[in-house]
Amino acid sequence: MAATLRLARRGTHRRPFYHIVATDSRFKRDGRYLEQIGFYDPLGKTQLAVDQDKALKWLKTGATTSATVKKLLRRAGVAATAKTAP
């Protein structure tokens, strides 16, 4: 199973809201996922929330990230701690 961290779109027309999820790479973008690790709201006041423990767990197990999720994790401070973690 190839795990990946990516965005799953929620929300309505012209009001996007995204969940950051860990999923099997064969699953659909907005379909089933293994675990939710945070959310990203590009229009709201609280724009980004990430559970750092869950994100590090998936990164340590070898999960790949999409380009957008990689940027969001870097903004949340997870990427810096992933490099220093053993």
C-alpha positions in Angstrom: 0.0 0.0 0.0 1.4 3.4 -1.1 0.2 6.0 1.4 0.1 9.6 0.5 -0.8 12.8 2.2 -3.1 15.0 0.1 -6.1 17.4 0.1 -9.7 16.2 0.0 -12.1 19.0 -1.1 -15.2 19.7 0.9 -17.4 22.8 1.0 -19.7 24.2 -1.5 -19.5 26.0 -4.9 -17.1 28.9 -4.6 -16.5 28.2 -0.9 -13.7 25.6 -0.8 -12.6 23.8 2.3 -10.0 21.1 2.4 -9.2 18.2 4.7 -5.6 17.1 4.8 -5.8 13.3 4.8 -3.6 10.2 4.7 -4.9 7.9 2.0 -3.9 5.0 -0.2 -2.8 6.5 -3.5 -5.3 4.3 -5.4 -8.3 5.9 -3.6 -10.2 8.7 -5.3 -9.3 12.3 -4.3 -12.5 13.0 -2.3 -13.2 9.3 -1.5 -12.2 7.1 1.3 -9.2 7.9 3.4 -7.2 6.3 6.2 -6.9 9.2 8.7 -7.6 12.9 8.8 -4.6 14.9 10.0 -5.8 18.5 9.6 -7.7 21.0 7.5 -7.0 24.0 5.3 -9.6 26.8 4.8 -8.3 29.3 2.2 -11.1 31.8 2.9 -11.6 31.6 6.6 -9.8 33.3 9.5 -8.4 30.0 10.9 -6.7 29.0 7.7 -4.6 26.0 8.7 -4.6 23.4 11.5 -2.5 20.3 11.4 -2.1 17.5 14.1 1.7 17.4 14.1 1.9 14.0 15.8 -0.3 12.3 13.1 1.6 14.1 10.3 5.0 13.0 11.7 3.7 9.4 12.1 2.7 9.2 8.4 5.9 10.9 7.2 8.0 8.4 9.3 6.2 5.5 7.7 7.2 6.7 4.3 4.0 8.5 3.1 4.6 10.7 0.1 3.0 14.2 0.0 1.5 16.2 -2.8 3.1 19.5 -3.6 0.4 21.6 -1.9 0.4 19.5 1.3 4.2 19.8 1.4 3.9 23.6 1.4 1.1 23.5 4.0 3.1 21.3 6.3 6.1 23.5 6.0 3.9 26.5 6.9 2.6 24.6 9.9 6.1 23.8 11.0 5.9 20.0 10.6 8.5 19.7 7.8 11.2 21.2 10.0 10.5 18.8 12.9 10.4 15.8 10.4 14.0 16.4 9.4 15.3 16.6 13.0 13.2 13.6 14.2 15.2 10.3 14.4 
